[in-house]
Amino acid sequence: MAEIVIKNLRKDFGDFTAVQSSSFTIADGEFFMLLGPSGCGKTTTLRMIAGLELPTSGEIYIDGEEVGQKPASQRDIAFVFQMFALYPHMNVRRNITYPLVSQGMPRAQIKDKLAEVARILGIENILDRPVGGLSGGDRQRVALGRAIVRDPKAFMMDEPLGALDAEFRERMAEELRALHDRMGATTVYVTHDQLEAMQMGDKIVVMNHGVVEQFGTPQEIYDKPATMFVADFIGSPPMNFLRFDGTVTEGASKVALNGAEIAVPVQHEAAAGKLVLGVRPEHVILSDAAGLRGEVLAAEYLGTTQIVTIETAHGEVKARTGAAQAVRPGETVGLDLMPRTLTVFDDQTGRALRSDLNAEVLGHG
Amino acid sequence: MAEVILRDVTKIFGHTVGVDGIDLDVPDGAFVVLLGPTGAGKTTTLRLIAGLERPDRGEIMIGGRPVVGETPAQRDVAMVFQQYSLYPHMTVRENLAFPLKSPILKTPADEVERKVNAVAEVLRIPHKLDNKATQLSGGEMQRVSIGRALVRDPAIYLMDEPLSSLDAKLRADLRVELKRIQSDLGATLLYVTHDQIEAMTMATHVGVLDEGRLVQFGSPREIYENPVSEYVATRLGLPRINLVPAGLFGGAPAGAARIGLRPEHIVMNGEGGKAGTVIRVEHLGDQTRVHVEVEGQVLTTLADAHSTLGHGDSVHVTPRDALFFDAAGNRVH
C-alpha cells in the first residue's frame, strides 16, 4: 500500500482556479477524507491524485514516486464513483473479474482472487446473479469488489454513498469502514457530509473555494477549528458565533462582551476591533448566575438531549443540554460558556486567534 | 382552527392497501407529525384529509363536521408540498395575496394587505415583498409557499415534507421557525416526514405509520422512551437502538426474544456487567460512539467526547432501562 504526499498542488480551468495551493500528507493505510461544500475543489483534488486530471502545477508523490504528470493507468489506483457503473449484461462474477481478465491474469489465480474478494464483501451467494436485479447495497458491494480485486496501491472514492437513502447510507458507511479496517488500504474519500467525514475518517482535509482550510484528525478539527468556515461547517448544530467589538491582548485570559467578562484559554496573539467568540452548543451551560443572558426562543427535543435556541445581544446561540432540563420559550436564562473550549476569531479574516487551546494544532504560521 | 378526527379510514389502490383502518385524533392547536418510511401511507393519509383522495371506508371529521362528501375547497384546509410552486412572474406580495383573491373567499383589499404584511412579518420576509419570486433563495421560496398557506386561516394546515428539498442548515433554521409560527398562531398542523429529527423536534404528537397502519401515537418523548414495538423503537434515536438476543445480559422476562438498548443506556465500566472488547471508536466531536463486541454481538454506545478508549480495549458493559421484545417484535416489558 502507499503513502500519498501532495505538495503545492494547483489546478486552473481557464480563468477559474479550482484548487489553489494544496499541501498535505496521507499516511500509508489511512482513511482520508476530503470534505467541503460543492465547488470547493475536493473532487478535482481527488481526480488529480488518481490521474484523471493533470495538475497545473505542484507535485503528487505515491510511495515516494512523483506521478503528477503520469496518466491514470500508470498510477495503480482504483476509483469508486458515486454512480456505480457496472456492466449490465454481465453477472456479478464477471463484473468483478473483468479487470483481471483484461490484464491477462491466469484463470486459476483469478478464481482465487474472486473467492477472496467475495468473502471480504459477503457476496458469495450472489456471484451468478445478473447485476440488474440487485439492491442498491449489493450493487455498491459489487462496484467495491471490482476496485478491490486489483490490489491497487490506493482507493479513490467520490461520494460513493451519495445516492443512497439515509438509513442505508449509515449501514454502508459502517461496512466501508469495517472493510477498510480489515484490508488497511490507503483510501481517499470525497464527501460534502461532515458527519460522514467525522464518522469514517482518520484524517480530514476541509476545503473551501479551492483552499485547504484545515487538515487534522476529526477531534482536532472539531475542537480547535482554524477558521470560522471550519467551525461552521463541522458540527450539527454548528459552532455558535458571538460577535463583539473588543480587544484581546497577548496573555489575556478574558474577553469582555458588553461588560460581561468571559474566561477564555490564554491568548497567544493580540487583536482588536470586530471579534467573534466561538462556542460549541454542548459547551453552553444554562445557569441562573451567568452574566451573559438571553431569551429562550425554542427547545427542540432529541431523545437524550435537546437543542435550546437563545436570543442574546450577540446573536442567536444554540445550547445542547440534557432533555430532562425544563426550558420554556420566552423565559430569560443565563449562559455559562466552558472556558477551556472557547475560540476567539478575527471577524475580518475569519481566522482563529492562537491560544493555549489551539496553538499546537495551528502551529506558528 | 379545528380538531381533525379519523375513524377506521381505509384506502385501497388496486391490490395494495395504502391506508389500513386508521383511527387518529388531531387535537385543536396540535402539531401532529406522521412518521414512517416511503410507502407507509403518510402522504395518502394527508391527501385523504385534504380531499385529494376518497376513502374506501371510514369517516373523516374536521371541526366536528363529516367531510368525506366535500370537495377540497369546501374542507377549508391549506396544503404545503415538498416542491414549492410559486407563480414566477408575480412578486412575493402577489404570490402571498393570491389565495385570498379566490372568488370563494372574496377578501376586501385592505384585509388582504393586512394579512400579507402580517404573514411576511411572521416569516421574516417583509423586505422581500416586492421581489419577484424567481429572485429568492430556495429557503425564501419555501417560506413564501408556507406563507401562502398561512394567509388563509384554514381549519388545518397539511404539510407534506415541506423541508426535504432544502439543505441541512436551512432545514434546521426552518424547523425552529415553523414550530414558532405554529405555536404563535395556535394553528392545527398535520405534517408528514420520514425525518426523525423533524418529528422529534417539532411535534406535540407523533404518529408512527407502518404499512398503512398507525402503530403508535404519542408525544415524542413517549415514543422514544416507551415504544410498543421494535419497529417503533428503530424509528427514533441516533445512533439506532441496539437489538440483541434477550439472554445476552440475563434477567430477560418470559417470552422475550430480543433486548433493545438505547446507546445511552449501555453503561461502560460501571459495577458488574459483561466483558466486551472495543472494536471501533468514532469521534464525532460532541459525542464519541464506541462499538463494543460482547459475546459475538456488536453494541453501539456513547462515551465522553474526549474518551481515550481505543480499538482492542477491554471494557465492562451493563444495560439499564432495557426494553424487551418478543419474537414478533412486540414489546413484552
Contacts between the chains, C-beta under 8 A, distances in Angstrom:
chain1	res1	chain2	res2	distance
A	167	B	37	7.8
A	170	B	240	8.0
A	177	B	280	7.2
A	178	B	280	7.6
A	181	B	280	7.1
A	195	B	284	7.0
A	198	B	282	7.3
A	198	B	283	7.0
A	198	B	284	4.8
A	198	B	285	6.1
A	199	B	282	5.1
A	199	B	284	6.4
A	199	B	289	7.7
A	200	B	282	7.9
A	217	B	283	7.4
A	218	B	283	5.0
A	218	B	284	7.3
A	218	B	285	6.9
A	219	B	283	4.3
A	219	B	285	6.9
A	219	B	305	7.7
A	219	B	306	7.6
A	222	B	283	7.5
A	222	B	284	7.8
A	222	B	285	3.3
A	222	B	286	7.7
A	223	B	285	7.3
A	234	B	285	6.7
A	235	B	285	5.6
A	235	B	286	6.8
A	236	B	168	7.1
A	236	B	172	7.5
A	237	B	172	6.3
A	238	B	169	7.8
A	280	B	285	7.4
A	280	B	286	6.6
A	281	B	286	7.3
A	282	B	286	4.8
A	282	B	305	7.6
A	297	B	176	7.1
A	297	B	180	6.9
A	298	B	176	4.8
A	298	B	179	6.1
A	298	B	180	6.1
A	300	B	175	7.0
A	300	B	176	6.9
A	300	B	179	7.7
A	300	B	200	7.4
A	300	B	201	3.6
A	300	B	202	7.7
A	301	B	200	5.4
A	301	B	201	6.2
A	301	B	220	5.3
A	301	B	221	6.5
A	302	B	197	7.1
A	302	B	200	5.7
A	302	B	201	6.8
A	303	B	200	6.5
A	303	B	224	5.0
A	303	B	236	6.5
A	303	B	237	5.4
A	303	B	238	7.8
A	303	B	262	7.7
A	304	B	262	7.6
A	304	B	264	4.8
A	307	B	201	7.4
A	309	B	176	5.7
A	320	B	286	6.7
A	323	B	221	7.6
A	329	B	180	7.8
A	329	B	183	7.6
